[in-house]
Amino acid sequence: QQQVKQSPQSLIVQKGGISIINCAYENTAFDYFPWYQQFPGKGPALLIAIRPDVSEKKEGRFTISFNKSAKQFSLHIMDSQPGDSATYFCAAIGDTGRRALTFGSGTRLQVQP
Amino acid sequence: DVKVTQSSRYLVKRTGEKVFLECVQDMDHENMFWYRQDPGLGLRLIYFSYDVKMKEKGDIPEGYSVSREKKERFSLILESASTNQTSMYLCASRENRGRVSNQPQHFGDGTRLSIL
């Protein structure tokens, strides 16, 4: 019930391409879905987040798509840049019960110049 | 900017030792968290604390304990270190305001712990 499943484990994209990372959850009590970005040697930092009352949220080149019925959400990085090379974690949290993030397993993104 | 500081970037200890990992945040946040990060497993929650002297078990608390005597400091303790506790440990803090679940967690840069 607490799991968040993330794929792929690693991703290589050419500069200018679209990077897509997918996540799925089971716990219907989750109602907030952030994505965290982690550069080597640094802790994760919040990138973008969405609530399930909307199907899409866009911030610059980063977009979250959310499918509530399928219990899936994804991160799209448009016009991917070498500076986007990092590890990305999806996460989920609910407003009741344990109010701590449950993270996916992470995707290591490499954008080749 | 929120700053979460973990006392050591790298730490090497021996099996059976009692190990202390320290974390300090400078934003007066009520909530603090300890995670461990392992390749292919993501971040797994060890313990968290909603406020001073409060603590709750996360998903993998076995072999660990925590201490929160002051609001800004959250310590993770490995009671008797074992080789399977070799990992990256990440501390985070979060403000307890409004819809708490929507507040971002601010992470330190981690302590890479090796148990020999």
Chai-1 contact restraints between the chains, C-beta under 6 A:
chainA,res_idxA,chainB,res_idxB,connection_type,confidence,min_distance_angstrom,max_distance_angstrom,comment,restraint_id
A,Y32,B,S101,contact,1.0,0.0,6.0,A-B,restraint_1
A,Y32,B,N102,contact,1.0,0.0,6.0,A-B,restraint_2
A,K42,B,D109,contact,1.0,0.0,6.0,A-B,restraint_3
A,G43,B,L90,contact,1.0,0.0,6.0,A-B,restraint_4
A,G43,B,F107,contact,1.0,0.0,6.0,A-B,restraint_5
A,G43,B,G108,contact,1.0,0.0,6.0,A-B,restraint_6
A,G43,B,D109,contact,1.0,0.0,6.0,A-B,restraint_7
A,G43,B,G110,contact,1.0,0.0,6.0,A-B,restraint_8
A,P44,B,F107,contact,1.0,0.0,6.0,A-B,restraint_9
A,L46,B,P104,contact,1.0,0.0,6.0,A-B,restraint_10
A,I93,B,S101,contact,1.0,0.0,6.0,A-B,restraint_11
A,D95,B,S101,contact,1.0,0.0,6.0,A-B,restraint_12
A,R99,B,V100,contact,1.0,0.0,6.0,A-B,restraint_13
A,R99,B,S101,contact,1.0,0.0,6.0,A-B,restraint_14
A,A100,B,L45,contact,1.0,0.0,6.0,A-B,restraint_15
A,A100,B,F48,contact,1.0,0.0,6.0,A-B,restraint_16
A,F103,B,G42,contact,1.0,0.0,6.0,A-B,restraint_17
A,F103,B,L43,contact,1.0,0.0,6.0,A-B,restraint_18
A,G104,B,G42,contact,1.0,0.0,6.0,A-B,restraint_19
A,S105,B,G40,contact,1.0,0.0,6.0,A-B,restraint_20
A,S105,B,L41,contact,1.0,0.0,6.0,A-B,restraint_21
A,S105,B,G42,contact,1.0,0.0,6.0,A-B,restraint_22
A,G106,B,G42,contact,1.0,0.0,6.0,A-B,restraint_23
